[in-house]
Amino acid sequence: DKGDDVVLSLEELEKYFDPYLPKRYGKILPLGHKERCRELVELRSIFFFIARTMNYGLKVMGNYLNGRDHTTVIHNITTFRNLYDTDAKFKEKYFTILNRIKQDHEPSTMEHTDKVGFES
């Protein structure tokens, strides 16, 4: 389910996370990697939160990142909320990524993300 007001494809959105992807054993881990290191977990939760604010369905988002279940997506969005409320560095990373997206797109197309609304 992709809303009509979707600004970015999930592929386009994922590219904004490239500069933040962690390296392991000399290789950059993609966002959909099964690894559960903190950096990747945080990035995935930001990715899912932003995709959700763009009206992507839980199933679509989960399938996009290596066939994850919709409950995993919900868990990631919950993780986003918890980290957003408690971790200043996480919040800073979220706004850095969000601002890069806004620089490349009409500000009005992303303004719904300013209100960190927490409906799942």
C-alpha positions in Angstrom: 0.0 0.0 0.0 1.6 3.2 -1.1 -0.3 6.4 -0.6 -0.8 8.8 -3.5 1.2 11.5 -1.6 4.4 9.4 -1.4 7.3 11.7 -2.3 10.1 9.2 -2.5 10.4 5.6 -3.4 11.8 3.4 -0.7 14.9 3.0 -2.9 15.4 6.8 -3.0 14.8 7.1 0.7 17.3 4.3 1.4 20.1 6.3 -0.4 19.9 9.0 2.3 21.1 6.4 4.8 24.2 5.4 2.9 26.6 7.9 4.6 25.7 6.5 8.0 25.9 2.8 7.3 28.4 1.0 9.6 31.4 -1.0 8.3 32.1 -4.5 9.4 35.2 -6.4 8.3 35.9 -3.8 5.6 32.4 -4.0 4.1 29.6 -1.5 4.4 26.5 -3.2 5.8 23.4 -2.4 3.8 20.3 -1.1 5.7 18.5 -4.5 5.1 21.4 -6.6 6.5 20.4 -9.1 9.2 23.1 -7.7 11.6 21.7 -6.1 14.8 24.4 -3.7 15.7 23.2 -0.5 17.3 24.1 1.8 14.4 22.1 -0.4 12.0 19.1 -0.8 14.4 18.9 2.9 14.8 19.1 3.6 11.0 16.4 1.0 10.3 14.1 2.5 12.9 14.6 6.0 11.4 14.0 4.5 7.9 10.8 2.8 8.9 9.5 5.8 10.8 10.1 8.2 7.8 8.6 5.7 5.4 5.6 5.3 7.6 5.1 9.1 7.7 5.1 8.9 3.9 2.1 6.5 4.1 3.9 3.3 3.2 2.2 0.2 4.4 3.9 -2.0 7.1 4.0 -5.0 4.8 5.5 -3.0 1.9 8.2 -1.6 4.2 9.0 -5.0 5.7 9.2 -6.7 2.4 11.5 -4.0 1.1 14.1 -4.5 3.8 14.8 -8.2 3.2 11.3 -9.6 3.8 10.9 -8.5 7.4 7.5 -9.1 9.0 5.1 -6.2 9.6 5.5 -6.8 13.3 9.2 -6.1 13.0 8.3 -2.8 11.3 6.0 -1.9 14.2 8.8 -2.8 16.6 11.2 -0.6 14.8 8.8 2.4 14.9 8.3 1.8 18.6 12.1 1.7 19.0 12.3 5.0 17.0 9.9 6.7 19.4 11.8 5.4 22.5 15.1 6.6 21.2 13.7 9.9 19.9 12.5 10.6 23.5 15.6 9.5 25.3 18.7 9.8 23.1 19.9 13.2 22.0 22.4 11.8 19.5 19.8 9.6 17.9 17.4 12.6 17.6 20.3 14.6 16.0 20.9 11.8 13.5 17.2 11.7 12.6 17.0 15.4 12.0 20.3 15.3 9.9 18.8 12.7 7.6 15.5 14.4 7.5 17.0 17.8 6.6 19.1 16.2 3.8 15.9 14.8 2.3 14.1 18.2 2.7 17.0 19.9 0.9 16.4 17.7 -2.1 12.7 17.9 -2.2 10.0 20.5 -1.8 9.8 21.4 1.9 6.0 21.1 1.9 6.3 17.5 0.7 8.1 16.5 3.9 6.4 18.8 6.4 4.3 16.0 8.0 7.6 14.6 9.4 8.1 17.8 11.5 5.3 16.7 13.8 6.8 13.5 15.1 3.3 12.0 15.2 3.2 8.7 16.9 0.3 6.8 15.3 1.6 3.4 14.1 
